[in-house]
């Protein structure tokens, strides 16, 4: 990555980390995907039970493969016949992995969900939540974070899942009520009441959507 862009990203990450700290959450900067994966594994800890939502960023840094190959109890919902059972198992897991659809410069995260399994696990249940967030998802404020979540992340995910929504055709949010909509629940994480529960790894990469 261009040296000047990296320098800018480090400064941006420092600002976001300061914002997270003011909200009782812990932030980290990772200069590469490898660094992010190693940091995430150290936060998870060997022997831990781990599960996740549909976080592409965790796949992109090689974290999911490392969990499957290592000494972890990885609850892979794709291997469950009963998807509901896999989702419910998340609430008693040691660690839940996620990303954010957007994060503001002062540390507020926005996530949109269709089934609510991801946003509900972020809110309650797992003992620790580890976010993997590329710096491409940082926005100046909450308004722009909501816009990014609705008009960038949601349409791209709807296309990825092959859904029949207006945003799949237009590429932007149409505020639809389609039966296929994934914009059912909106979660704004602005503070963690429980210190050391939420950890956010900011990666010097473009990750996820």
DABEL-V436445 format. One record per residue. N is the residue number from 1. RES is the residue in one letter. SS is DSSP state (H for helix, E for strand, - for the rest). Layout:
# DABEL-V436445
n->N res->RES ss->SS
n->N res->RES ss->SS
This chain:
# DABEL-V436445
n->1 res->X ss->-
n->2 res->X ss->-
n->3 res->X ss->H
n->4 res->X ss->H
n->5 res->X ss->H
n->6 res->X ss->H
n->7 res->X ss->H
n->8 res->X ss->H
n->9 res->X ss->H
n->10 res->X ss->H
n->11 res->X ss->H
n->12 res->X ss->H
n->13 res->X ss->H
n->14 res->X ss->H
n->15 res->X ss->H
n->16 res->X ss->H
n->17 res->X ss->H
n->18 res->X ss->H
n->19 res->X ss->H
n->20 res->X ss->H
n->21 res->X ss->H
n->22 res->X ss->H
n->23 res->X ss->-
n->24 res->X ss->-
n->25 res->X ss->-
n->26 res->X ss->E
n->27 res->X ss->E
n->28 res->X ss->E
n->29 res->X ss->E
n->30 res->X ss->E
n->31 res->X ss->-
n->32 res->X ss->-
n->33 res->X ss->H
n->34 res->X ss->H
n->35 res->X ss->H
n->36 res->X ss->H
n->37 res->X ss->H
n->38 res->X ss->H
n->39 res->X ss->H
n->40 res->X ss->H
n->41 res->X ss->H
n->42 res->X ss->H
n->43 res->X ss->H
n->44 res->X ss->H
n->45 res->X ss->-
n->46 res->X ss->-
n->47 res->X ss->-
n->48 res->X ss->-
n->49 res->X ss->E
n->50 res->X ss->E
n->51 res->X ss->E
n->52 res->X ss->E
n->53 res->X ss->-
n->54 res->X ss->-
n->55 res->X ss->-
n->56 res->X ss->H
n->57 res->X ss->H
n->58 res->X ss->H
n->59 res->X ss->H
n->60 res->X ss->H
n->61 res->X ss->-
n->62 res->X ss->-
n->63 res->X ss->H
n->64 res->X ss->H
n->65 res->X ss->H
n->66 res->X ss->H
n->67 res->X ss->H
n->68 res->X ss->H
n->69 res->X ss->H
n->70 res->X ss->-
n->71 res->X ss->-
n->72 res->X ss->-
n->73 res->X ss->E
n->74 res->X ss->E
n->75 res->X ss->-
n->76 res->X ss->-
n->77 res->X ss->H
n->78 res->X ss->H
n->79 res->X ss->H
n->80 res->X ss->-
n->81 res->X ss->-
n->82 res->X ss->-
n->83 res->X ss->H
n->84 res->X ss->H
n->85 res->X ss->H
n->86 res->X ss->H
n->87 res->X ss->H
n->88 res->X ss->H
n->89 res->X ss->H
n->90 res->X ss->H
n->91 res->X ss->H
n->92 res->X ss->H
n->93 res->X ss->-
n->94 res->X ss->-
n->95 res->X ss->E
n->96 res->X ss->E
n->97 res->X ss->E
n->98 res->X ss->E
n->99 res->X ss->-
n->100 res->X ss->-
n->101 res->X ss->-
n->102 res->X ss->E
n->103 res->X ss->E
n->104 res->X ss->E
n->105 res->X ss->-
n->106 res->X ss->-
n->107 res->X ss->-
n->108 res->X ss->-
n->109 res->X ss->E
n->110 res->X ss->E
n->111 res->X ss->E
n->112 res->X ss->E
n->113 res->X ss->E
n->114 res->X ss->-
n->115 res->X ss->-
n->116 res->X ss->-
n->117 res->X ss->H
n->118 res->X ss->H
n->119 res->X ss->H
n->120 res->X ss->H
n->121 res->X ss->H
n->122 res->X ss->H
n->123 res->X ss->H
n->124 res->X ss->-
n->125 res->X ss->-
n->126 res->X ss->-
n->127 res->X ss->-
n->128 res->X ss->E
n->129 res->X ss->E
n->130 res->X ss->E
n->131 res->X ss->E
n->132 res->X ss->E
n->133 res->X ss->E
n->134 res->X ss->E
n->135 res->X ss->H
n->136 res->X ss->H
n->137 res->X ss->H
n->138 res->X ss->E
n->139 res->X ss->E
n->140 res->X ss->-
n->141 res->X ss->-
n->142 res->X ss->H
n->143 res->X ss->H
n->144 res->X ss->H
n->145 res->X ss->H
n->146 res->X ss->H
n->147 res->X ss->H
n->148 res->X ss->H
n->149 res->X ss->H
n->150 res->X ss->H
n->151 res->X ss->H
n->152 res->X ss->H
n->153 res->X ss->H
n->154 res->X ss->H
n->155 res->X ss->H
n->156 res->X ss->H
n->157 res->X ss->H
n->158 res->X ss->H
n->159 res->X ss->H
n->160 res->X ss->H
n->161 res->X ss->-
n->162 res->X ss->-
n->163 res->X ss->-
n->164 res->X ss->-
n->165 res->X ss->-
n->166 res->X ss->H
n->167 res->X ss->H
n->168 res->X ss->H
n->169 res->X ss->H
n->170 res->X ss->H
n->171 res->X ss->-
n->172 res->X ss->-
n->173 res->X ss->-
n->174 res->X ss->-
n->175 res->X ss->-
n->176 res->X ss->-
n->177 res->X ss->-
n->178 res->X ss->-
n->179 res->X ss->-
n->180 res->X ss->-
n->181 res->X ss->-
n->182 res->X ss->-
n->183 res->X ss->-
n->184 res->X ss->-
n->185 res->X ss->E
n->186 res->X ss->E
n->187 res->X ss->E
n->188 res->X ss->E
n->189 res->X ss->E
n->190 res->X ss->-
n->191 res->X ss->-
n->192 res->X ss->-
n->193 res->X ss->-
n->194 res->X ss->-
n->195 res->X ss->-
n->196 res->X ss->-
n->197 res->X ss->-
n->198 res->X ss->E
n->199 res->X ss->E
n->200 res->X ss->E
n->201 res->X ss->E
n->202 res->X ss->E
n->203 res->X ss->E
n->204 res->X ss->-
n->205 res->X ss->-
n->206 res->X ss->-
n->207 res->X ss->-
n->208 res->X ss->-
n->209 res->X ss->-
